[in-house]
Amino acid sequence: MFTKQYLKTKDICKVRFKVQKNVIGSAETVNLVGDFNNWDERAGTMKKLKNGDFSAILDLELDRSYQFRYLVDDTRWINDESADIYLPSPFPGEENSVITI
């Protein structure tokens, strides 16, 4: 899930991405991977919270859409249940989450 915070003084939106423990179980790592980090599987390491959830905050440019997914424990890709839309990924049968700012 994610929340958007539009800033009045800057042309960006502060987005908090969060993956809850009840979705990913006892995961050790979650990476936020997408257009905003050139799909680099190591660039978007999320912080593990005490309750087992994972969180990351990004400043994203306005008037854009970004495709993304979560990589859990370097083995399992999941989508965001609160995505604005889903689009087909380059991998057959897979979709990417999309956030529109």
C-alpha positions as CSV (number, residue, x, y, z in Angstrom):
1,M,0.0,0.0,0.0
2,F,1.1,3.6,-0.4
3,T,0.1,7.1,0.7
4,K,0.7,10.2,-1.3
5,Q,1.6,13.6,0.3
6,Y,1.6,16.5,-2.2
7,L,3.9,19.3,-1.1
8,K,2.8,22.9,-1.7
9,T,6.3,24.3,-1.9
10,K,7.8,21.8,-4.2
11,D,6.9,20.1,-7.5
12,I,7.1,16.6,-6.0
13,C,4.9,14.2,-4.1
14,K,6.3,12.4,-1.1
15,V,5.1,8.7,-1.3
16,R,5.3,6.3,1.5
17,F,5.3,2.7,0.3
18,K,4.5,0.0,2.8
19,V,4.3,-3.8,2.6
20,Q,2.5,-5.3,5.6
21,K,3.7,-8.5,7.3
22,N,0.3,-10.1,6.8
23,V,1.0,-10.0,3.1
24,I,4.6,-11.2,3.1
25,G,4.9,-13.4,6.2
26,S,8.3,-13.6,7.9
27,A,10.2,-12.0,5.0
28,E,13.8,-10.8,5.7
29,T,14.1,-8.3,2.9
30,V,11.8,-6.3,0.6
31,N,13.1,-4.2,-2.3
32,L,10.9,-1.5,-4.0
33,V,11.8,-1.9,-7.7
34,G,10.5,0.2,-10.6
35,D,10.8,3.0,-13.1
36,F,12.1,5.4,-10.4
37,N,15.2,3.3,-9.8
38,N,15.6,1.9,-13.3
39,W,14.4,-1.5,-12.1
40,D,17.6,-2.0,-10.1
41,E,16.7,-4.9,-7.7
42,R,19.3,-3.6,-5.1
43,A,18.5,0.2,-5.2
44,G,15.2,0.2,-3.4
45,T,15.8,-1.6,-0.1
46,M,12.9,-1.0,2.2
47,K,13.3,-0.6,6.0
48,K,12.0,-3.4,8.1
49,L,9.8,-2.1,11.0
50,K,9.6,-3.6,14.4
51,N,6.1,-5.0,13.6
52,G,7.5,-6.9,10.6
53,D,6.1,-4.4,8.0
54,F,8.5,-2.8,5.4
55,S,8.5,0.9,4.5
56,A,10.2,3.3,2.1
57,I,9.6,7.0,1.3
58,L,10.3,8.4,-2.2
59,D,10.0,11.9,-3.6
60,L,8.4,11.5,-7.0
61,E,7.9,14.1,-9.8
62,L,4.4,15.3,-10.5
63,D,2.4,14.6,-13.6
64,R,3.9,11.1,-14.1
65,S,3.1,7.5,-13.7
66,Y,5.6,4.9,-12.4
67,Q,5.5,1.2,-12.8
68,F,6.8,-0.8,-9.9
69,R,6.8,-4.1,-7.9
70,Y,8.1,-5.4,-4.6
71,L,10.8,-8.1,-4.5
72,V,10.5,-10.2,-1.4
73,D,13.6,-12.1,-0.2
74,D,15.1,-11.8,-3.7
75,T,12.8,-14.6,-4.9
76,R,9.2,-13.5,-5.0
77,W,7.6,-10.6,-6.9
78,I,4.4,-9.1,-5.6
79,N,2.2,-6.2,-6.6
80,D,0.8,-3.4,-4.5
81,E,-2.9,-4.0,-3.6
82,S,-3.6,-0.3,-3.7
83,A,-2.1,0.4,-7.1
84,D,-3.8,3.1,-9.2
85,I,-3.8,0.6,-12.1
86,Y,-2.0,-2.5,-13.3
87,L,-0.2,-2.8,-16.7
88,P,1.3,-5.9,-18.4
89,S,4.9,-6.4,-17.7
90,P,7.5,-7.6,-20.2
91,F,7.2,-11.1,-18.6
92,P,4.3,-13.2,-19.9
93,G,1.4,-13.5,-17.5
94,E,2.8,-10.8,-15.1
95,E,1.6,-7.3,-14.3
96,N,3.2,-4.3,-12.8
97,S,1.7,-2.0,-10.2
98,V,1.3,1.6,-11.3
99,I,1.2,4.8,-9.2
100,T,0.1,8.1,-10.8
101,I,1.3,11.3,-9.3
